[in-house]
Amino acid sequence: MRELIQMQSAIDVAAEMANSFGGDGAWDALVGLMVGCPDKLTEPYRTEIKAMADLTGIQLEQLTLLNLFYEIAAMCTSLVAVNHEGQVFHGRNLDFGLFYLWDTEEHTWDLTLRLRLSSLRDLVVQYEFIKDGKLLFKAVTFAGHLGVITAVRPGAFSVSINTRFGSSLDTMTNFFLTGLEPDQQFVVYANRDMMTNCATFEEAKDYIENIGLLRRAYFTLGSPDGGIVVTRAFNGTDHEAIINTKDPNGWYVLQTNYDWNEPDIFLDDRTNPGNHCMQKLGRKRVTKEGIFQVMSSQTTLNKATVYTTVMENHDQNGSPVHIQTGVQGPVLVHLN
């Protein structure tokens, strides 16, 4: 019962954000567009979302829209860093709906929406995917969300996805009219497919460089010995930033929601503070505690931050995979 109330609260938050951006009735109009959309999803998502609607009693179209809303409203910071011992740590902050919290008339943060956003923190879950009795991957997401936003596969790779700005009107219109094209997927579902089907970092990198997407996105991938940020277009890759420890400043990669050749806007400058914190931390202090400290520094940590995750991966002969998530609210809560 508590989880159902929390899921309904998440829908209320998404609806309020949609209406604040698109005007009264925007959420209802978007829900109307969802009629028939679950049948256009690939398996297992088609069956899973219908089962979730049956179990919760929440309208199927609202659940479908909520799943897609996470894809377009996630403002995030992701980084991968390598220390002198060769250990790789992957940090990510998930910020939800940052621009929806800014009151354009009063030029201040909307306190009502900020309070409503706190209900999303109650939905953060960390879970394990098991196949044939073995751990396939660990992930952090929201209850009721079928996609993967943050995850790590033992001995192989870790991943976090960030929203990339730009219109997806054409691809979404085609989806509503005819469904998905062959080799095309929603970002959050492509991420889960990758975690499920790719056994190595190279397989994951190849998949995420080439799968057709309905939205542009940034994929930050960590491997047992390095990392990369893949800047994705709808079809193909626009840019890649790769860890190169031979470069004095190449021991980490950091990605927010802005392209490699564009500055952050004044309201949302997270790249420069993030880089400053990493330089101040230094390669010798790259640990899970050090990365968590960076992710908890202003403005990487901001008013829209829902959770912080630090992942550590090892090779098949190393220590077990590590993932630690802190729900960033008035009180920091760890999910182990």
TIDRENDREN-694196 format. One line per field, with one value per residue (C-alpha): x, z, y; residue number from 1. Coordinates in steps of 0.25 Angstrom, whole numbers. Each point is the difference from the previous one (the first is absolute). Layout:
<atoms>
u (X|...)
w (Z|...)
v (Y|...)
pos (NUM|...)
</atoms>
This chain:
<atoms>
u (0|11|7|-13|-2|15|-2|-12|8|10|-11|-5|14|2|-14|3|13|-6|-11|9|8|-11|-12|-12|-5|14|1|-14|3|13|-8|-9|11|4|-13|5|15|2|-3|11|11|9|0|2|-4|-14|-4|7|-7|-14|3|4|-13|-8|7|0|-13|7|-5|9|1|5|10|5|2|7|10|3|0|12|7|-2|1|13|10|13|15|8|15|10|14|12|10|15|-3|-9|-13|-12|-11|-13|-8|-14|-10|-14|-7|-15|-7|10|-6|-14|4|4|-11|2|-8|5|15|0|-1|-15|-1|-13|6|13|-8|-8|13|4|-10|8|11|-9|-1|15|3|13|-2|7|-3|2|0|2|3|12|1|-2|1|-4|-8|-5|-14|-13|-11|-10|11|3|12|15|6|12|6|12|3|11|13|-5|-5|-8|-9|-8|-8|-2|-10|5|-8|-7|-14|-4|-13|2|4|-11|-10|4|-1|-14|-4|7|8|15|9|9|12|-6|-3|-3|12|-4|-4|13|8|-7|1|15|2|-8|7|14|10|12|4|3|-14|-7|8|-3|-15|-2|8|-9|-14|-11|-5|-13|7|14|8|14|4|12|6|10|9|9|12|-6|-12|-7|-11|-8|-8|-11|-9|-12|8|15|10|3|12|8|8|10|8|15|9|12|-6|2|-15|-5|-2|-15|-12|-11|-14|-12|-11|9|8|15|1|-11|0|-10|-11|2|-12|6|15|4|11|10|-2|1|13|5|-4|7|13|0|-3|12|2|7|-13|-9|-8|-15|1|7|-10|-12|6|1|-14|-5|7|-8|-4|1|-9|-12|-14|-5|9|-7|11|15|6|15|3|13|3|11|5|-6|11|-1|-9|-15|-7|-3|-12|-4|-12|-3|-14|4|-11|0|6|10|-5|9|-6|10)
w (0|4|-14|-7|6|-3|-14|-1|6|-11|-10|7|-1|-14|-4|8|-7|-14|3|5|-13|-10|7|7|-7|-5|8|-4|-15|1|7|-11|-10|8|-4|-8|3|9|-11|-9|11|-2|10|11|3|-7|9|13|-1|-2|12|8|-3|3|14|4|-6|-6|-14|-10|-8|12|3|-14|0|13|-5|-12|9|8|-14|-3|13|6|2|4|3|-3|1|0|6|1|12|0|4|-13|8|-7|7|-7|6|-4|6|-6|0|-4|-6|3|-9|4|14|-5|1|-12|5|14|-4|12|3|1|14|-2|-11|8|11|-10|-6|14|-2|-12|10|7|-13|-2|0|-2|-6|-6|-13|2|-12|2|14|-2|1|-13|4|11|-3|7|-5|5|4|-12|-10|-10|-6|5|3|9|1|1|-6|8|-7|-12|0|7|-6|2|-10|0|-8|-13|-4|-13|-6|-3|-6|-13|6|11|-11|-8|12|3|-14|-4|13|1|-12|-1|9|7|15|11|7|13|-6|-9|13|6|-12|0|14|-2|-13|-1|8|-2|0|-15|-3|8|-7|-14|3|6|-11|-11|5|-5|11|1|8|0|12|7|5|10|0|10|-2|9|-5|-6|-5|-11|-2|-13|-5|-8|-12|-4|-9|3|9|-1|10|10|11|5|12|-3|12|-8|-1|13|1|-7|12|0|-8|4|-7|4|-10|-10|-12|1|-9|8|13|11|1|12|7|0|0|5|-10|5|15|-2|-7|10|11|-7|-2|15|3|-8|-6|13|8|-10|9|2|12|-9|-12|10|5|-14|-3|13|-3|-5|-11|-4|11|-2|4|-10|4|4|2|-1|-4|0|-7|0|-9|-1|-9|1|9|9|12|-2|-7|9|-1|10|-1|9|-1|1|8|13|6|-8|-1|-5|-8|0)
v (0|10|-3|2|14|3|-4|9|11|-1|1|12|7|-4|6|13|1|-2|10|10|-1|-2|7|-6|-13|-3|-13|-5|3|-8|-11|0|-2|-13|-8|-12|3|-12|-9|7|-3|-12|-12|-1|14|-1|-12|6|14|-7|-9|12|7|-12|-2|15|4|13|4|-7|12|8|-11|0|15|0|-10|9|13|-5|-1|15|7|-6|11|-8|1|-13|-3|-11|1|-9|1|-3|-14|-2|-1|6|7|5|11|6|10|-1|13|0|11|11|11|-4|5|14|11|8|12|1|-5|-9|-15|-5|-5|-8|-8|-2|-6|-9|-4|-6|-11|-5|-3|-10|-8|-2|-15|-8|-14|-12|-7|-15|-10|-15|3|9|15|7|15|9|13|12|6|3|-9|-2|4|-12|6|2|13|-4|-14|-9|-14|-7|-2|7|15|11|10|12|8|15|8|7|12|1|-2|-15|4|-7|-13|0|3|-12|-8|4|-2|-13|-5|-3|-2|-12|2|12|1|10|4|-6|-13|0|1|-12|-8|3|-4|-13|-4|6|-9|10|14|-1|-6|11|11|-5|-2|14|6|-5|-3|9|9|8|11|5|-3|-1|-14|-1|-13|-6|-12|-8|9|13|7|8|10|-3|12|-6|5|-6|-9|-2|7|15|0|-9|5|-12|-1|1|-1|4|14|8|3|-12|-9|3|4|8|3|9|3|9|-4|0|13|7|8|-3|11|10|-7|-14|1|-14|-3|10|-2|-15|1|9|-10|-11|8|3|-14|-5|-14|-5|2|-7|-9|-3|10|11|-2|1|13|6|-4|6|13|13|1|-15|-2|10|2|-10|-11|-13|-10|-2|-13|-5|-13|-7|-12|-10|-11|-14|-4|13|3|0|12|12|9|10|10|12|6|15|7|7|-13|-8|-15|-11|-12|-11)
pos (1|2|3|4|5|6|7|8|9|10|11|12|13|14|15|16|17|18|19|20|21|22|23|24|25|26|27|28|29|30|31|32|33|34|35|36|37|38|39|40|41|42|43|44|45|46|47|48|49|50|51|52|53|54|55|56|57|58|59|60|61|62|63|64|65|66|67|68|69|70|71|72|73|74|75|76|77|78|79|80|81|82|83|84|85|86|87|88|89|90|91|92|93|94|95|96|97|98|99|100|101|102|103|104|105|106|107|108|109|110|111|112|113|114|115|116|117|118|119|120|121|122|123|124|125|126|127|128|129|130|131|132|133|134|135|136|137|138|139|140|141|142|143|144|145|146|147|148|149|150|151|152|153|154|155|156|157|158|159|160|161|162|163|164|165|166|167|168|169|170|171|172|173|174|175|176|177|178|179|180|181|182|183|184|185|186|187|188|189|190|191|192|193|194|195|196|197|198|199|200|201|202|203|204|205|206|207|208|209|210|211|212|213|214|215|216|217|218|219|220|221|222|223|224|225|226|227|228|229|230|231|232|233|234|235|236|237|238|239|240|241|242|243|244|245|246|247|248|249|250|251|252|253|254|255|256|257|258|259|260|261|262|263|264|265|266|267|268|269|270|271|272|273|274|275|276|277|278|279|280|281|282|283|284|285|286|287|288|289|290|291|292|293|294|295|296|297|298|299|300|301|302|303|304|305|306|307|308|309|310|311|312|313|314|315|316|317|318|319|320|321|322|323|324|325|326|327|328|329|330|331|332|333|334|335|336)
</atoms>
